[in-house]
Structure formats: structure tokens, C-alpha cells
């Protein structure tokens, strides 16, 4: 690890920041990135090399990878951590919002892998860590855009793992459950701007309440950013790595439970956790 060059996206706070700190403590050369360079000042003070990198911007991604490869030849570990979640009933979530979710959570990941892989193949080694979620294995009401992006990431990880294995490159998925970080603020702010009138009003309020409790760490089994960062470290250093690292008791239990339940049983359980949208009474003539 001491000689490894590590590129991590989404390091402004939470999991990304904790991961950068742990790689740095292990002696790696850490390139911590985020959209806003000023958000990386605490990591720069610790000794990380910081760079503005926007995973929705082609020029930004190309410049970031090229700068590292020009100095070091190749990236040893690519941690695709940048991402966000948005919530809302599918019918009232615009296609633009779906596209934005996929630009960050899926297409940015694909492009960074494409940019980093040629040098990894030439070197004959490399590790790509995809920070997914238990939300790529199970679903909750109101999360169609987010879950779709994480299910896509799971598929990408499984396919890419096979495609690059003989080049000496390992691809690993990390699947946290709920994590007590600032990550939820964006989801809550996004939900606040969602349609809350009409047949989805009560449902949207219920989703918001569940999110608020979850991201305050009030749900049993919630993980910390440091716990997820330790799993990412294991995903980057274990030889050989597991294909997946599930993080947190909640994620382990819910993924296992989903595997034991029929679709109908899972839907029924969701009705005990979320208000199900209902037809509205029609006004009397």
C-alpha cells in the first residue's frame, strides 16, 4: 500500500473523506477529488494531493486521470465513491432528474473506469472499487431513480470483474447500508422540492420522515463513514478480494431477509414502513 497511487472521487465529506484519510494513514499517495477544490482543504492539510474533479464533466475527468498518469504511469487503486441519492414517486420524478442521477452514479463511474483501465492493463495490475449500496440489492419505496442507478452499478461491477480479470485488474463492489453522514442532506433537500400535492402527498411525507430518521443515525444498524472506509480499504487490499463487501449489520440482515422473502412478502413489509399511495376521494358534484 505504501507505494500505491490511489484516486478517490467524492471526498468533500463523509465516506470519501474518511476513505482518503485511511489510505493516507496506510502510506498511499492519495489523490482526493471533489467538484469544489475548497471542500478538500482539510485533506490537503493532512497530506493528500487534492484536485477538482467533476464526474459529470468529460474534460475534468480526462484531465484528472492524465495528470496522475503523467506523474506515476498508472493509477493503482480507483475508488469510485462520488454519488448522491434522490427520492420521490416515479410518476412525479422528471426524466431530467433520472438522467442527472445516472450521470453521477453510473456514467461518471463508467467513464473513469474507461480512462484508468488502459494504463492498468499495461502495468498488469490494478484495483477498481465501486461504492454501491444495499440499495443495489434491495429496494425501498420512493427510491426508483437511486435504486435504478445502484442496480446498474452492481451489473457493471459483475461484468467488468470478468472482463478485466486476466489483465491483473480486480473489480470490487462495496455495499453499505444506512450511513450517518451529510449524504442524506442532499436527498432531503431534493425531496423537499418534489411534488407533494395530489395522490402522492402523504407518501412523500412518509418517505421524508423515514429519510430524516435514517440519516440522523436513529435506525439500529446504521454505520459510520469510518466503518465504510475500512471496508473500502479491505476491498482495495485483500488478496484476493471478495466480489462484494456488505457493510453494516442492517445491510447484512436486510439483504439476507430479502433473499428469503417473496416479492409479495417484501411489498407487504413495506406497507408497515411507508404509507402506500391511495386513490383520492372524488369531489361530489
Secondary structure, DSSP 8 states (H G I E B T S, - for coil): -TT-EEEES--SSHHHHHHHHHHHHTT-EEEEEES-GGGGHHHHHHT-EEEE--TT-HHHHHHHHHHHHHHHSS-SEEEE-------B-GGGS-HHHHHHHHIIIIIHHHHHHHHHHHHHHHHT-EEEEEE--GGGTS--TTBHHHHHHHHHHHHHHHHHHHHHGGGTEEEEEEEE--B-STHHHHHHHHHHTS--SGGGHHHHHHHHHHHHHHHTT-STT-B-HHHHHHHHHHHHH-SS--SEEEESHHHHHHHHHHHHS-HHHHHHHHHTTS-----------
